[in-house]
């Protein structure tokens, strides 16, 4: 019974995070305005898929693994952050070059 309440609380927090506007909302809105509706739907589907994969990973015990191997958690955070920064710089460079 405790597992069900834990899952329901995870679901509630996840739904609250999903409905609150943030960077995802801005990106989907920008995609809808500057590109096509189909492209914006693809972006939104990508966010939903990523969220589902993350929830399944948490349920599979990835969070317990990160608690045991804190270096792995740090490495994944660093890799993800580095990838995001590289992507942001490439997009900014491309935008500046187009003007």
N, C-alpha and C positions, 0 to 999 in steps of 0.2 A: 504494500500500500504506500509505503514511503517513496518507492520509485515512481509511482504514478504522480504523486504530489510534486516531486522534483521535476519530472518531465513537464507537468502543467505549468509550474513556475517558470521553467526555461522557455516554454512556448509563449507565455504571457510577456516575458521580457523581450523575447525575439519579435513578437508582433508589435510591441510598443516601439522598438527600435526601427522596425520596418515602416511604420506609418509616420514616424517623425521626419520632417523634411531635413535634408542634409545635402551632402555632396552628391549622393546618388540622384536625388531629386533635381538638383541643378544640372547634372550631366544629361539626364533623360530629357529635361525641358530644352536644354541647349540643342540636343540632337534632334528633337522634334521641330524646333524653330529653324535651325540652319540646314538640316538635312531632310530626310523623309520620315513619314510616320512609321514606315516599316523598319528603318534604321533605329528609330527610338524604341520600338518594340523589341528589337534584337538586343539593344543595350539593357533594357529592363529585364528581359529574359536572362541575360548574362548575370545580372545582379541576383535574381531569384535563384538561379542555379548555383551560384557561388554561396549564397546563404544556406541553401539546402545541403550542399557538400560540407560546409562548416558545421552545421548542426549534427549531421551524421557522424562527422569526425569526433565531435565532442561526446556524442553518445557511445562511440566505439572505444573511448578511453584515451584519446589523445591528450586530454588535459592531465590525466594521471601520469602519462609518459613525460610530459613537460615538467611536472613536479619532481619526478625522479631524475631527469636529465635537464637541469636548468640551462646548461650550455647549449642544448639543442634549441630550446625556446629562444634564447638570445640570437643564435645563428639564423633562425628563420625570420625573426623580427628584422635583423640587419639586412638579410637578403631581400626581403620584401620592401623595406624602406629604400634600399639602394636601387632596386628595380623601378620603384615609383619615381624616384628622383631622376633617374636616367630617362624615363619616359617623359616626365614633365619637361626636362631640358630639351629633349628632341622635339617635342610639340611646340615649345616656345621658339626654338630655332627655326622650325619650319614656318611658323606664323610670321616671324620677323622677316624671313627670307621672301615670303610671298608678298609682303608690302613693298 
